[in-house]
Amino acid sequence: MGLLVLAAALLALAFPSLLQGIRPTVINYLLGVVMFGMGLTLNLHDFKVVFSHPRDVLAGCLAQFTVMPLLALVLSWLFRLDEALALGVVLVGCCPGGTASNVITYLAKGDLALSVGMTGVSTLLAPLLTPLLTWALAGKSVDVDVASMFLSILWVVILPIVAGFVVKWMWPRFTERATDYLPAFSSVAIASIVAIIIAANADKLLTGGLVIGLVVMLHNVCGLGLGYLIGRLLGLSEPKKRAISIEVGMQNSGLASSLATIHFAAYPLATIPGALFSVWHNLSGAAVAYLYRKRA
């Protein structure tokens, strides 16, 4: 997936005219497809960890919605990012865990049940926490409509997940066959989101993309490191530390780009951090999984 997303980004950067005619609102439908696929893979058993080990899930989600937003704010200030790019970085930081984090946790020999539970809970909390955190961190410089963002996340994220969950419950045999193709389908959808955003901002990226690229990489790597440190301070087992590290460091950056497209059209550069994060965190996630497995 990381290589596919990277290839899509490079092609969009090299041949932006091929995609510049696509309307940005397509991003929201593509993200909805990814979330629907996530719903098809969920079942009630996945949330068992929430009730059997509530402290671990609560600690992980608390880290998710504090570490990444605060890192976004600090990095935006340190690198003196302009208003639009800083908004994009904050949006990434305020989003829930990424859909690829469960796969990376599995490859890293982390606690998969904790990872899935954290992704589910943070996603359910996102309609409330993501708009409020964005308003708290960026509301002084940018007009943030909390209620409108709440509804957008419900429509683009929660509703497709619920629809996928219902389809799985009503047509289990169909779903069982379809899930074999979901990873490839979701990868193509995420790569398409990245390509559309990169193509729309290709000129700006070629002239000034180095700084925002560095910010995105630091945001992800620091999140991975601080997530692991929090697990260590709490005295958690090695698999749980890995799960929290990956959940904290990997964001649903597609949602960040979607929210920037819907609610901050006056700041087109705000979509860029989410797109770059989608490229980078899949590559860094694969590297982290390799390092964790090697340690094991």
N, C-alpha and C positions, 0 to 999 in steps of 0.2 A: 504493500500500500504506500509506504514511504517513497519508494522509487517511482511509482505511478504518479503520485501527487507532485513530486519534484519534476518529473518529465513534463507534466501538464503545465507547471509554472514556467519552465524554461521555454517551452514552445509558445506559450502565450506572450512571453517577453520578447521572443524573436519575431513572432508573426502576429502582432496585436490586432491588425486589421481584420483578421478572420473571425474574431469574436466581439469586436466593438459594437456590432449592430444588435447584439443580444441585450434585451432589457434587463436591468439589474434585479427587477422583481422576480426573475426566474430563480434567483438564489433561494428565495423563501420556499418555493415549491420543491426544489432539490433537497433542502434541509428537511422539509416535511417527509419526503420519501425516506431519508436516512432514519428519521425518528420512527416512522412507521415500521421499518425493518427492525429497529431496536425493540419495539413493542411485540413483534412476532417472536422474539427470542426470550421474552420474559415469562416467568410464571411465579405463582405465589410463594413457592419454595425459595426463590431468590431473596425474599425479604425476611426469611427466617432468622438470618443473622442480626437483623435490626432488633428483634425481641430476645434472642439468645445472648447477644453481646452488645447491648445498647451503648455501653461506654466507648467501645472501639469506634462504632459508627458515628456517635456524637462527636468524639474527639477529631475524627477524620473530617467530618463535614464542617466543624468549627474552624479547623485549619484551612480547609478549602476556601471558605468565605472570609477569611481574615488575611492569611499569608499572601495570596495572589492579588487581591485588591490593593493591599498596602505596598507590595512590591511594585505594582503598576504605578502607583502614585510617586514613590521614591525614584524609580527609574525615569519617569517623565520629567521630574524636577532636576535630577542629576544631569540628564542629557539635554535639558532645555528644549524639549520638543514643542513644536507649535501646537496650537489649540486642537486642530483636527486629529493629528497623530496621537497626542496625549489622550484624547477622548477614545480613540480606537484601542489604545493599550489598556485603558481603564475598563472598557467594555470586555475585553478578553479576560482581565483579572476578575471581573464580577460574575463571570459565567460559571455554570456547574461543570462537573467532570466530563471529560471527553468520551465519546463512544468507543474509541480505540483503546482506552485505558484497561479494559477488562482483558483484552487479548494480550496486551503488553505484560500485564500482571501474571497471566497464565504462563507466558514465555519466560518470565523472570523467576518462576517458582515462588510467587507470592501467594498471599491468602486470597484466592479467587472469590470466595463467598463474601468476604469483607469488601473487596473491590466492587463487585456487582451491587451489594447493598448500598455502598457509598454513592455509586453512580445514580442508582434509583432515587435515593433520598435527596441528594443534592439537586437532581433534576426536578423533583417534585417541589422543592423549596425555591427553585429558580424564579418562578413567576412573581414571588414576593420579594426575595432577597436581591436578585439582579437589578431590578429597577431602583430599589431603595438605596443600594450601595452605589450605583451609578450616580444617582441624585446627590448622595452625600459627598462623593469624591469629585464630581465634575459639575455639579449643579450651580456653582458660583460663576463659572465662565460660560456654561452652555445651558440652554433651556432644556430641561429633562422632564418629559411628561410621564410620570410614574404610572398613572392609570392606563395610559395607552400602551406602554411597554408591557405592563402586566397582561393585558389582553392579547398582545402580539405573541408573547411566549406561550400563552394558553393555546392559541390557534396553530402556531408553527411547531411547537414541541409537544405539549401535553396531549392535545387532541389526537395527533397522529399516533402517539404511543398507545393511548387508550384504544384507538381503532385497531391497531395491530394486535393488542392484547385480546380484544373481543373476537377478531378474526381467528386467532389461534384457538380460542375456546370453542368457537362454533364449527370450525373446519380443521380439526387437528391433523388429519391425514394430508390435506393440501399444504398446510403450514410446514409439516415435517419434510415434505419434498422441496418446498420453496426455500427453506432455510439453508439448503446446500449452496444456493446461489447468492444468498444475501451478502456475504463478505465482499464478493466481487462487485455486486451491484452498488453497495454502499461506497466502496472505494472509488468507483467511477463517478458517482454523484458528488463526492467530496472533491475529487480532482477537478470536476467541472466547475464547482463553486470557486475554487482557487484560480482556475484559468480565466474565468469571466472577470474576476476582480483584478487580477494581474494585467490582463489585456486592457482594461479600462484605465489603468493608471501606469501603463508601461513607461511613458516618457518621464514621469516624475520619479519612478523607481530607478531608472537608468541614471538620472542626474543626482539623486539624493537618497538612494535606498540603503546605503551602507550603514548609516546611523540607526535607522529604525530596525534594520536587520539585526544589528548588534543588541539593541534593546530587547527585541523579541527573544533572541537566544539566551540572554541573561535572565529574562523573566522566567523562562521555562527551566533553565538549569538551576537557578536559585530556588525555584519552587520544588523541584525534585529533591534538592539537598536539604531544604528546611523541613519538608514533609518527612524525610527519613529521620532527621534530628528530633522532631516532635515525637515520633514513634519511639525513639530511643529514650527520650526523657520520661516518657510514660511507662517505660519498662516493658514494652510489648515484645512479642516474639519476632524473630527475623522475618518470617513470611508476612506478618502484619505490618512491620516497618516498611517492607518493600511495597505492599499494597497502598499504604497511605502516601508514601513518596510519589508513586506513579499517579495516584488519584489527584493529589494536590498539584503536581507539575503539569499534568495534561488537561487542557481545558476544551470545552465545546466551543472552539474558536469559530466554527461555522455559524453558530448562533450569534456570536459577536458581530460577524460580518452582516448577517441578516438584520440584526437590530440597527446597525449603522445605516444600512440601505433604507430601511423603513422610516426610521425616526430622525435621522441626521443627514438628510439628503443635501443640506446646505454645507456639509463638511465631507465631501467625497473621499478625502484621504483617510477618513476614519475607518474605512473598510479594509485598508491595507494591513494593519497589524494582525487582524484575524486571519487573513489569507496567508501571510508569512508564517504565522504561528502554526497553521494547519500543515504547512510544508515541513517546518523545522521539528515540531514535536513528534511527528511520526518517525523521523530519522533519529532524533535523540532517544526516543522511546525504544527503538530497536537496539541502539547502542547500550542503553541502560540495562535492558533485558539480558543482553549478552554478558555484561559485566557482572550482574547479579548471579547469573547461572554459573559463571566461571568461579565466583567466590564460593558458591554452594558446592 
